[in-house]
Amino acid sequence: MDLIKHYINGADIHGGSRQGDVYNPAIGEVVSKVTLGDLEVVNNAIEISKKVLEKWRYTTPAKRASIMFNYKKLLEDNSVRIAELVSKEHGKTIEDAKGSLQRGIEVVEYACGIPNLLKGEYSNQVGSGIDTFSMKQELGICAGITPFNFPVMIPLWMFPLATACGNAFILKPSERDPSSSIELVRLFEEAGAPPGLVNVVNGDKEVVDALIEHREVKAISFVGSSKVASYIYQKSASYNKRVQALGSAKNHMLVMPDADIEQASDALIGAAFGSAGERCMAISVAVAIGDSADKLIENITPKINNIKVGPYNDESSDMGPVVSKDAYDRINSLIESGVEEGAKLIVDRRNIKLQGYENGYFIGPCLFDNVKDNMKIYKEEIFGPVLSIVRAKNYEEGLQLVKDNPYGNGCSIFTRDGDTARNFSSEANIGMVGVNIPIPVPVAYFSFGGWKNSIFGGHNAYGMEAIRFYTHTKTITSKWPEGIRSGAQFTMPTLG
């Protein structure tokens, strides 16, 4: 059985006394082992990072950009192979994996513009003979802790921009599906990045705590559950580190009575059940306004029943299994709680059995109606292929559901009315809002981030938010001596 090791200084490194299991969720079997790191491994990676950083921080932004251009091309050329690595360990379909990789490549493309993104400001003659200018400088060593559901997209949100800004980076991928994350770093070095600029340390909480506590790690980036995000935020802050920690979600989509029901139902299908619902931007609650609920259910039910559930290597599959047995059991438990609490389970495809994949973690798409806001399936992030329909009398009641929810990652509204859409965009206390778009993930030159309990820390992911996160701003005020010196001055200088 293959052993997945750490990737440090351009080489596979064994370190740590423990190992974890890596499954193929389509068959429910262990396909490889992963070495779990410890403090010694983290310290080794940081020492390597320090040595590489001494030279990298002086590499010109233009040179860094040229590496990013090379990297973008290599990612595109190897997209199928990378997607297969993702799908084998995560379970999502090849096409879904390729799509998530493409969103990561768009951030690399944004990093290609780093010479312009790092430009400072300059003001001449702010005082008599005095000029002021600013510059952006690297932090040092940064770390990223990434989740299982996007093992290539989210690392590509992080280390390309961090290194383009002049930092070194340590990546701690999910121990459930680390192979594709490691491959990203191998290709980065093939593109021209020096070995050791990005090091990969596999592990669990022991490695996370070691990274947070190490004085040489200046910033922590995280994507995962809100419970862990809050922990990382608080612990990192206690060690005086910068932190961006993106957490859980419970994304709502309002369907207005004037909405195009066909368009809305198609949007819901992909947004709720794509990647088996294992997306922080998945729509898990459809808020049907007025008389739209019955029309929506009538339209969407046969479409849900026609979703093809299967393994990633079946090109006809629309969605694959969930990632683990724990996830499988938790999702099934939440579905059962919905039934017990009185929600109406309209579509129940839990008991899917596929020939040759009987032990896989397959859960078919499920649809609930008459879900109430005090039910467990409404309050908790299910992170599985379960869509809840909540009926609201009017727009104001639907909007209030969005505003009262403790999470604020994404939301959307489907309507033909511009005034309603504009009001929703303004009033929803959510970080990312879609109008007739179900999953409003911004393009790479904007930024990704939620509000409320969906984010901890002051910075979003990618875009200029990331440039600001991965750099210090330094402001210099200068005055050159005149030909005739006027002698020492003992009063407080002024700019007059």
C-alpha positions in Angstrom: 0.0 0.0 0.0 1.3 3.4 -0.9 2.6 5.7 1.8 2.0 9.4 1.2 4.8 11.4 2.8 5.5 15.0 3.5 6.9 17.1 0.7 9.7 19.3 2.0 12.5 21.0 0.2 11.6 19.3 -3.1 11.6 15.7 -1.7 9.3 13.2 -0.1 10.1 13.1 3.6 9.1 10.6 6.2 8.4 12.1 9.6 6.2 11.4 12.6 5.3 8.1 14.3 1.7 8.1 13.3 -0.2 7.3 10.1 -3.7 7.9 8.8 -5.9 6.1 6.3 -6.8 7.5 2.9 -10.0 6.0 1.5 -11.5 5.7 -2.0 -15.0 6.6 -0.9 -16.6 5.0 -4.0 -15.5 1.6 -2.7 -15.2 2.4 1.0 -11.7 0.9 1.2 -8.3 2.2 2.3 -6.2 2.8 -0.8 -3.1 4.4 0.8 -1.6 5.6 4.1 -0.5 9.1 4.9 2.3 10.0 7.3 1.1 12.4 10.1 3.6 14.9 11.1 4.6 16.3 14.5 6.5 19.2 16.0 9.9 17.9 14.7 8.6 17.8 11.1 7.0 21.3 11.4 10.3 22.7 12.8 12.2 21.1 9.9 9.9 22.6 7.3 10.1 26.0 8.9 13.9 25.9 8.9 13.9 25.1 5.2 11.4 27.9 4.6 13.6 30.4 6.4 16.6 29.6 4.2 14.7 29.8 1.0 13.0 33.0 2.1 16.4 34.8 2.5 16.7 34.8 -1.3 13.1 34.6 -2.4 12.1 37.9 -0.7 14.6 39.7 -3.0 13.3 38.0 -6.2 11.8 40.7 -8.4 8.0 40.7 -8.8 8.5 40.3 -12.5 10.4 37.0 -12.0 7.7 35.8 -9.6 5.1 36.6 -12.3 7.0 34.6 -14.9 6.9 31.6 -12.6 3.2 32.0 -12.2 2.7 32.1 -16.0 4.6 28.9 -16.3 2.6 27.4 -13.4 -0.7 28.3 -15.0 0.3 26.4 -18.1 1.5 23.3 -16.2 -1.8 23.2 -14.2 -3.8 23.4 -17.5 -1.6 20.7 -19.2 -2.0 18.3 -16.2 -5.6 19.1 -15.4 -7.0 15.6 -16.1 -4.3 13.9 -14.0 -4.8 16.3 -11.1 -8.6 15.8 -11.3 -8.2 12.0 -11.1 -6.1 12.4 -8.0 -8.9 14.5 -6.4 -11.7 12.2 -7.4 -10.0 9.0 -6.3 -9.5 10.3 -2.7 -12.5 12.6 -2.4 -15.2 10.9 -4.6 -16.4 13.8 -6.7 -16.8 13.4 -10.4 -13.9 14.1 -12.8 -15.7 17.0 -14.4 -16.5 18.5 -11.0 -12.8 18.2 -9.9 -11.7 19.8 -13.2 -14.1 22.7 -12.6 -12.7 23.3 -9.1 -9.2 23.2 -10.4 -10.1 25.8 -13.0 -11.3 28.2 -10.3 -7.9 27.7 -8.6 -6.1 28.4 -11.9 -8.0 31.7 -12.2 -6.3 32.8 -8.9 -2.9 31.8 -10.3 -3.7 33.9 -13.3 -4.5 36.8 -11.0 -1.1 36.3 -9.3 0.6 36.7 -12.7 -0.2 40.4 -12.3 1.8 40.7 -9.1 4.1 43.5 -10.3 1.1 45.8 -10.6 -0.6 44.4 -7.4 2.4 45.2 -5.2 2.7 48.8 -6.4 2.7 51.4 -3.6 1.7 55.1 -3.5 3.8 58.2 -3.8 3.2 61.8 -2.9 5.7 64.5 -3.8 6.3 67.5 -1.6 3.9 66.6 1.3 6.0 69.2 3.2 8.8 71.5 2.3 11.3 69.2 0.6 9.6 66.1 2.1 8.2 63.2 0.1 6.1 60.3 1.3 5.7 56.9 -0.3 4.4 53.4 0.6 5.4 49.9 -0.3 4.1 46.4 0.3 6.5 44.0 1.9 6.3 40.3 2.7 5.3 38.9 6.1 7.8 36.0 6.1 6.5 32.4 6.5 2.7 31.9 6.1 0.7 28.7 6.6 -2.4 27.3 5.0 -4.8 24.7 6.5 -7.1 23.4 3.8 -10.2 21.2 3.8 -11.0 17.9 2.1 -13.8 19.1 -0.2 -11.5 21.3 -2.4 -8.0 19.8 -2.1 -6.7 21.8 -5.1 -8.9 24.9 -5.4 -8.3 26.2 -1.9 -4.6 25.6 -1.8 -4.4 27.6 -5.0 -6.3 30.4 -3.3 -3.5 30.6 -0.8 0.1 29.8 -1.8 0.4 31.3 -5.2 -0.7 34.7 -3.9 1.4 34.3 -0.7 4.5 33.5 -2.6 3.9 36.1 -5.3 4.0 38.6 -2.5 7.4 37.4 -1.4 6.5 34.9 1.4 7.4 31.3 2.0 4.5 29.0 2.6 3.7 25.8 4.6 0.7 23.9 3.4 -1.2 21.5 5.7 -3.7 19.7 3.4 -6.6 17.6 4.6 -5.2 14.2 5.7 -8.3 12.6 3.9 -7.1 13.5 0.4 -3.6 14.9 0.3 -2.2 13.6 -2.9 -3.5 16.3 -5.3 -2.3 19.0 -2.9 1.2 17.6 -3.0 1.1 17.4 -6.8 0.3 21.1 -6.9 3.5 21.9 -5.1 5.6 19.5 -7.4 4.3 21.4 -10.4 5.0 24.7 -8.8 8.6 23.8 -8.5 8.6 22.5 -12.1 7.4 25.9 -13.1 10.5 27.5 -11.5 9.7 28.0 -7.9 12.7 27.1 -5.7 12.4 23.8 -3.7 11.3 24.6 -0.2 9.5 27.8 -1.0 6.2 25.8 -0.4 6.5 22.8 1.9 3.7 20.3 2.6 3.3 18.9 6.1 0.6 16.3 6.4 -1.1 15.9 9.8 -4.0 16.7 12.1 -4.5 19.0 15.1 -0.9 18.3 16.4 0.5 19.9 13.2 -2.0 22.7 13.2 -1.2 23.7 16.8 2.6 23.5 16.1 2.2 25.9 13.1 0.1 28.3 15.2 2.5 28.3 18.1 5.7 28.7 16.1 7.0 32.2 16.3 8.3 32.1 12.7 4.8 31.6 11.2 3.4 35.0 10.7 0.0 34.3 9.2 -2.5 31.4 9.2 -5.1 30.8 6.4 -7.8 28.3 7.0 -11.0 27.0 5.4 -13.2 24.5 7.2 -16.0 24.3 9.8 -16.9 27.3 11.9 -16.0 25.3 15.1 -12.4 24.8 14.0 -12.2 28.2 12.3 -13.1 29.9 15.6 -10.5 27.8 17.4 -7.8 28.7 14.9 -8.8 32.3 15.0 -8.7 32.6 18.8 -5.5 30.5 19.2 -3.7 32.4 16.4 -4.7 35.7 17.8 -3.2 34.7 21.2 0.1 34.2 19.4 -0.2 37.6 17.7 -0.6 36.2 14.2 -2.7 37.4 11.3 -5.5 35.0 10.5 -8.2 34.5 7.9 -10.4 31.6 8.9 -13.4 30.7 6.7 -16.0 28.6 8.3 -19.4 26.9 7.9 -22.4 27.9 5.8 -26.2 27.5 5.6 -26.9 29.1 2.2 -30.5 30.2 1.3 -32.0 30.8 -2.1 -35.2 32.8 -2.2 -37.6 31.8 -5.0 -40.0 34.7 -5.7 -43.5 34.1 -7.2 -42.4 35.8 -10.4 -39.3 33.7 -10.8 -38.7 31.5 -13.8 -39.4 28.2 -12.1 -37.6 26.2 -14.7 -34.5 28.3 -14.4 -34.7 28.3 -10.6 -35.2 24.5 -10.3 -32.3 23.8 -12.6 -30.1 26.2 -10.6 -31.2 24.4 -7.4 -30.3 21.0 -8.7 -26.7 21.9 -9.4 -26.2 24.1 -6.3 -27.7 21.6 -3.9 -26.5 18.3 -5.2 -23.3 19.1 -7.1 -20.3 17.5 -5.4 -22.8 15.6 -3.2 -23.5 18.8 -1.4 -20.0 19.0 0.0 -19.5 22.7 -0.8 -19.4 25.6 1.5 -21.4 27.5 -1.2 -24.0 24.8 -1.7 -27.6 25.9 -1.5 -29.1 23.8 1.2 -32.3 25.9 1.9 -34.8 27.0 -0.8 -37.1 29.7 0.6 -40.2 29.5 -1.5 -42.1 32.8 -1.3 -45.9 32.8 -1.6 -47.3 30.3 -4.1 -44.0 29.4 -5.6 -43.4 26.3 -3.4 -45.9 24.0 -5.1 -44.7 25.0 -8.6 -41.1 24.5 -7.5 -41.6 21.1 -6.0 -43.6 19.9 -9.0 -40.8 21.0 -11.3 -37.8 19.9 -9.3 -38.9 16.5 -8.0 -38.6 14.5 -11.3 -35.2 16.2 -11.9 -33.9 15.1 -8.5 -35.1 11.5 -9.2 -33.2 11.6 -12.5 -29.8 12.6 -11.0 -27.3 9.8 -11.8 -25.3 8.8 -8.7 -22.2 6.8 -9.4 -18.4 6.5 -9.0 -16.1 9.2 -10.4 -14.8 6.9 -13.2 -18.3 6.7 -14.7 -18.6 9.6 -17.1 -22.4 9.6 -16.8 -22.3 10.2 -13.1 -23.8 13.5 -11.9 -22.6 13.2 -8.4 -20.4 10.7 -6.4 -20.3 9.5 -2.8 -19.7 11.6 0.3 -16.1 11.6 1.5 -16.2 9.2 4.5 -18.2 6.7 6.6 -18.4 9.4 9.3 -19.9 11.9 6.9 -22.3 9.1 5.6 -23.6 8.3 9.1 -23.9 12.0 10.1 -25.9 12.9 7.0 -28.2 10.0 7.4 -28.8 10.8 11.0 -29.7 14.4 10.1 -32.1 13.2 7.4 -33.8 10.9 10.0 -34.1 13.8 12.4 -35.9 15.8 9.8 -38.5 13.0 9.4 -38.8 12.7 13.2 -39.3 16.5 13.6 -42.1 16.6 11.1 -40.6 17.7 7.8 -42.0 16.0 4.7 -39.4 13.9 2.9 -40.6 14.1 -0.7 -37.6 12.5 -2.4 -35.7 9.9 -0.4 -32.8 8.3 -2.3 -30.7 7.3 0.8 -30.7 3.6 0.1 -28.7 3.6 -3.1 -26.7 0.4 -3.9 -24.5 0.2 -6.9 -23.2 -3.0 -8.3 -19.5 -3.4 -7.5 -19.7 -0.4 -5.2 -21.8 -1.8 -2.4 -19.4 -0.6 0.3 -19.1 3.0 -1.1 -20.4 6.0 0.8 -23.2 6.8 -1.6 -26.2 8.9 -0.5 -28.7 9.8 -3.2 -30.2 13.3 -3.3 -33.0 14.0 -0.8 -35.7 16.7 -0.8 -37.6 18.0 2.2 -40.7 20.2 2.3 -42.3 22.1 5.1 -39.0 22.5 6.9 -39.2 24.9 9.9 -36.5 27.1 11.3 -36.4 25.2 14.6 -35.6 21.9 13.0 -32.1 20.3 13.2 -31.9 19.9 9.4 -32.4 23.7 9.1 -30.1 24.8 11.9 -27.1 22.6 11.1 -24.8 22.5 8.1 -25.5 19.1 6.6 -22.7 19.1 4.0 -24.5 16.5 2.0 -27.0 16.1 -0.8 -30.0 17.3 1.1 -32.2 20.2 0.1 -34.8 21.8 2.4 -37.8 23.8 1.2 -39.0 26.4 3.7 -42.3 28.1 2.9 -42.5 31.9 3.5 -45.6 34.0 3.2 -43.9 37.0 1.6 -40.5 38.5 0.7 -40.0 40.2 4.1 -40.4 36.9 5.9 -38.0 35.1 3.6 -35.4 37.9 3.9 -35.7 37.7 7.7 -34.8 34.0 7.6 -31.6 34.9 5.8 -30.8 37.7 8.2 -31.5 35.6 11.3 -29.3 32.7 10.3 -26.0 32.6 12.2 -24.0 31.9 9.0 -23.4 34.4 6.3 -21.4 32.8 3.5 -23.7 33.0 0.4 -27.3 33.5 -0.6 -29.2 34.1 -3.7 -32.6 35.3 -5.0 -34.5 34.3 -8.2 -36.8 37.0 -9.4 -37.7 39.1 -12.5 -38.2 42.2 -10.3 -35.2 44.5 -10.2 -36.4 46.4 -7.2 -36.7 43.3 -5.1 -33.3 42.0 -6.3 -31.7 45.4 -5.5 -33.3 45.4 -2.0 -32.2 41.8 -1.3 -28.6 42.6 -2.5 -28.5 45.5 -0.1 -30.3 44.1 2.9 -29.0 40.5 3.1 -26.3 40.4 5.8 -24.3 37.9 3.7 -20.8 38.1 2.2 -21.7 36.8 -1.3 -25.1 37.4 -2.9 -26.4 36.0 -6.2 -29.2 37.5 -8.3 -30.5 34.7 -10.5 -27.2 32.9 -9.9 -27.3 30.1 -7.3 -23.6 29.9 -6.3 -22.2 33.5 -6.3 -18.5 32.6 -6.0 -16.7 35.7 -7.1 -14.1 35.8 -9.9 -10.4 35.8 -8.8 -10.0 39.6 -9.0 -12.7 40.2 -6.4 -12.6 38.2 -3.2 -14.3 35.3 -1.5 -15.6 35.6 2.1 -18.7 35.4 4.2 -20.1 37.3 7.2 -21.2 36.4 10.7 -20.1 32.9 11.8 -18.8 32.0 8.3 -15.6 34.0 8.8 -13.2 34.9 11.5 -10.5 37.4 11.0 -10.4 40.6 8.9 -9.5 39.4 5.4 -11.3 37.5 2.7 -9.7 35.0 0.3 -8.0 35.9 -3.0 -8.3 39.3 -4.8 -6.8 42.4 -3.3 -8.0 41.2 0.1 -5.3 38.5 -0.1 -2.6 40.8 -1.2 -3.3 43.0 1.8 -3.4 39.9 4.0 0.0 38.5 2.8 1.9 41.9 3.0 2.8 44.6 5.4 2.4 48.2 4.3 5.4 50.4 5.0 5.2 54.1 4.6 8.4 56.2 4.2 8.6 59.9 4.7 11.9 61.3 3.4 13.8 64.5 3.2 17.2 64.9 1.6 19.7 67.4 3.1 20.1 70.7 1.3 23.4 72.0 0.1 23.6 74.5 3.0 23.0 72.8 6.3 20.9 74.8 8.8 22.2 72.9 11.9 20.3 70.9 14.5 16.7 71.5 15.3 15.4 70.7 18.8 11.7 71.5 18.2 9.1 69.1 17.0 9.3 69.1 13.1 6.2 70.2 11.3 5.1 69.7 7.7 4.4 73.4 7.1 
